[in-house]
Amino acid sequence: IDNNKQGNLTLNEEIAMAKQIDTLTNFVSLEQNSLSNITEKINNFNIIFEQLKRLTNTTSMEDVISTYIAQEEEMFSLYNFIQSMNADIDTTLENTSLIDNEI
């Protein structure tokens, strides 16, 4: 192909090509914005991961997850204990009320 040769496109072909170039340019721009947003999200996740490692005194994601699971299990156990204590208190209050009524 001779690079110095002028093209033989008709006006309609040039208009169609210009529209296609505009469409592709817009697509590339949207993709670049999307890539920029994804990169920003990844950077934010990395910052949060570093904070989690510091807060949990761990060095890997597996350690962070293990620490989280252990703490969740402990919190659930404490929740169940509190629920049991509340049930015992309610029973005691009911029994106390019955005794007061008998007296």
C-alpha positions as CSV (number, residue, x, y, z in Angstrom):
1,I,0.0,0.0,0.0
2,D,1.4,3.4,-1.0
3,N,1.2,5.7,2.1
4,N,1.5,8.8,-0.1
5,K,-1.6,7.9,-2.1
6,Q,-4.7,9.9,-1.4
7,G,-7.8,7.9,-0.5
8,N,-10.8,7.4,-2.8
9,L,-13.6,7.4,-0.2
10,T,-16.9,8.9,-1.1
11,L,-18.4,11.5,1.2
12,N,-20.8,9.0,2.7
13,E,-17.9,6.5,3.3
14,E,-15.9,9.3,5.1
15,I,-18.9,10.2,7.2
16,A,-19.5,6.6,8.1
17,M,-15.8,6.1,9.0
18,A,-15.9,9.3,11.1
19,K,-18.9,8.0,13.0
20,Q,-17.2,4.7,13.6
21,I,-14.0,6.5,14.8
22,D,-16.2,8.6,17.1
23,T,-17.9,5.5,18.4
24,L,-14.6,3.8,19.0
25,T,-13.2,6.9,20.7
26,N,-16.1,7.0,23.0
27,F,-15.8,3.3,23.8
28,V,-12.1,3.7,24.6
29,S,-12.8,6.7,26.8
30,L,-15.5,4.7,28.7
31,E,-13.1,1.7,29.1
32,Q,-10.4,4.0,30.4
33,N,-12.8,5.5,32.9
34,S,-13.9,2.0,33.9
35,L,-10.3,0.9,34.3
36,S,-9.6,4.0,36.4
37,N,-12.5,3.2,38.7
38,I,-11.5,-0.4,39.1
39,T,-7.9,0.6,39.9
40,E,-9.2,3.1,42.5
41,K,-11.4,0.3,44.1
42,I,-8.4,-2.1,44.1
43,N,-6.3,0.6,45.8
44,N,-9.0,1.2,48.4
45,F,-9.3,-2.6,49.1
46,N,-5.5,-2.7,49.5
47,I,-5.7,0.2,52.0
48,I,-8.5,-1.5,53.9
49,F,-6.6,-4.8,53.9
50,E,-3.5,-3.1,55.4
51,Q,-5.7,-1.6,58.1
52,L,-7.3,-5.0,58.8
53,K,-3.8,-6.6,59.1
54,R,-2.7,-3.9,61.5
55,L,-5.9,-4.1,63.6
56,T,-5.7,-7.9,63.8
57,N,-1.9,-8.1,64.2
58,T,-1.8,-10.5,61.2
59,T,0.2,-10.7,58.0
60,S,-2.1,-12.5,55.5
61,M,-5.7,-12.6,54.3
62,E,-6.0,-16.1,55.7
63,D,-5.0,-14.9,59.1
64,V,-7.4,-11.9,59.0
65,I,-10.2,-14.3,58.1
66,S,-9.3,-16.8,60.8
67,T,-9.1,-14.0,63.4
68,Y,-12.5,-12.6,62.2
69,I,-14.1,-16.1,62.3
70,A,-12.8,-16.7,65.8
71,Q,-14.1,-13.3,67.0
72,E,-17.5,-13.9,65.4
73,E,-17.8,-17.3,67.1
74,E,-16.9,-15.7,70.4
75,M,-19.4,-12.9,69.9
76,F,-22.1,-15.5,69.0
77,S,-21.3,-17.5,72.1
78,L,-21.6,-14.4,74.2
79,Y,-24.9,-13.5,72.5
80,N,-26.3,-16.9,73.3
81,F,-25.1,-16.6,76.9
82,I,-26.9,-13.2,77.2
83,Q,-30.1,-14.7,75.7
84,S,-29.9,-17.5,78.2
85,M,-29.4,-15.1,81.1
86,N,-32.3,-13.0,79.9
87,A,-34.5,-16.0,79.8
88,D,-33.4,-17.0,83.4
89,I,-34.1,-13.4,84.6
90,D,-37.6,-13.5,83.0
91,T,-38.3,-16.9,84.7
92,T,-37.0,-15.6,88.0
93,L,-39.2,-12.4,87.8
94,E,-42.2,-14.5,86.9
95,N,-41.6,-16.8,89.9
96,T,-41.0,-13.8,92.2
97,S,-44.3,-12.3,91.0
98,L,-46.1,-15.5,91.7
99,I,-44.6,-15.8,95.2
100,D,-45.5,-12.1,95.9
101,N,-49.1,-12.9,94.9
102,E,-49.2,-15.9,97.2
103,I,-48.0,-13.8,100.1
